[in-house]
Amino acid sequence: MNPTKPANFKQYVSELPSTTQKILKQIRASILKFIPGAEEVISYGIPAFKLNGRFVIYFAGYKKHIGVYPVPKANKAFEKDFSFYKTSGKGSIQFPLDKPIPFDLINKIVAFRIAENVKKDSIKEMDSKKK
């Protein structure tokens, strides 16, 4: 991949193999359909989506997998779903390129992240009203 930071999604995927490009475009379309008001950005050199000013999800293409970040760590609701994939303690999951991409699981992660952000915003708002 080009060592310079890509300016947008199109530039990011242009450096990747065509198979990876196709998968990333499908993931992007799936996320946009799920959260049509999301803002597309490049952050840390990879595609990401923000909603209401907060990051929801990042995703990236690699030689043998697609990475998605952050994902719920140690969450019972995701244990079974995540058991089929490599995850890290830092909140990432890897979807192998040689297996079907679980778009429903990605949308489930996105929904969880949106709910998490709403909860954080509510707590922040309640704290500011206490002052």
N, C-alpha and C positions, 0 to 999 in steps of 0.2 A: 504494500500500500504506500502511497505517496506520503513522505514525511511531513508535508505541510498540512495544516488543519483544513479539512473540507469546509466550504462555506454553506453547503446545503445537502439535503439527502441525495439529490441527483449526482452531485460531485462525489459524495461518499461512495455510493454504489458503483460508480463508473470504474473504480480501481479494482473491483472484485470480479471473480469468475462469473460467467453468465448464470450458472445454476444458483449461486449464492445471491446474485442480483435478483433473480426471479423470486426466491424465497423471501428476501428482505422486502421487496415490493409488495408481496402478499401480506406480510406481517404489518407493514405500514398501512395498507388498505384496510385490513381487518381492524386495526386500532382506530383509524379515522372513522370507520363506520360505527364503531362502538362508542367513541367520544368525538362526535363531529365538531365540537367547538374547541378542540385541543389545538394548542400552538406547537408547530414543529420547530425544533431547534437542533443545533449541533452543540453538544456539550461534552467536554472531555474527548473531543475528536470523533464522537459517535452520534448517531441519531437519537433523539429523545423527544418526548412529548410533555408539555406543561398544560395544566388546566388551572385557571384562576391564579396564575402566577407561581404555582407549585409544580415541581417535577413529579410526573406520574411514573414514567417508565423510560428506560434506555434499552437499546438493542444494537447488536453489532454482529458482523460476519467475520468468521475466522476460517482457517484452512479446513477444519473438519466439523465445525459446529456453529450454531447461532447462540450468542449469549444474550440473556435478558437480565436486567438489573433494575431496581432492587426487587427481590422477591421476599415474601413472608418467611421469616426464619422460625423454626420450632413452632409452627402453627399446625394444630391437629387437622384443620380443614384441608390442608395441603399435603399432609404426610403421604397419603396413598398416591396422589398425582405426581409428587416429586420423586417417589421411590424408583421410578423408571429412568431417571436422569441424574447426571452428575450435578451436584450443587456444592456451594462453598459456604463456610461460616460467615462470609462477608455479604451474603444475600444475593448470590447469583445462581443461575441455572443454565445448563448447556443442553441444547437440542441438537443431536447429531444430524449432519446433513444427509446421511444415508437412511434416515427414518422419516416417516411422515411428521410434519410440524404440527403440534397440538394447538391449533388456533383457539379452540375453546378454553384451553388452560391459560393461554396468554391473556385472553379477555377476562378470565377469572382473576388473574393476577392484577390486571388493570383495574377491575372493579374493586378489589381489595385495597389497592393503593389509593384510589379516589376516596373510598370510605375512610381510610387512615388520614388522608389530608383534611377531609371535612372534620374529623374528630379533633385533629390538631388545631384547626382554625377555631372550632367551638371552644376548646380549652383556652386558647389564646384570648379569644373575645371575652370569655368569663373572667379571666385573670385581669384584663384591662378594665373591666367594669368594677372590680373590687377595689381598684386604686383610687 
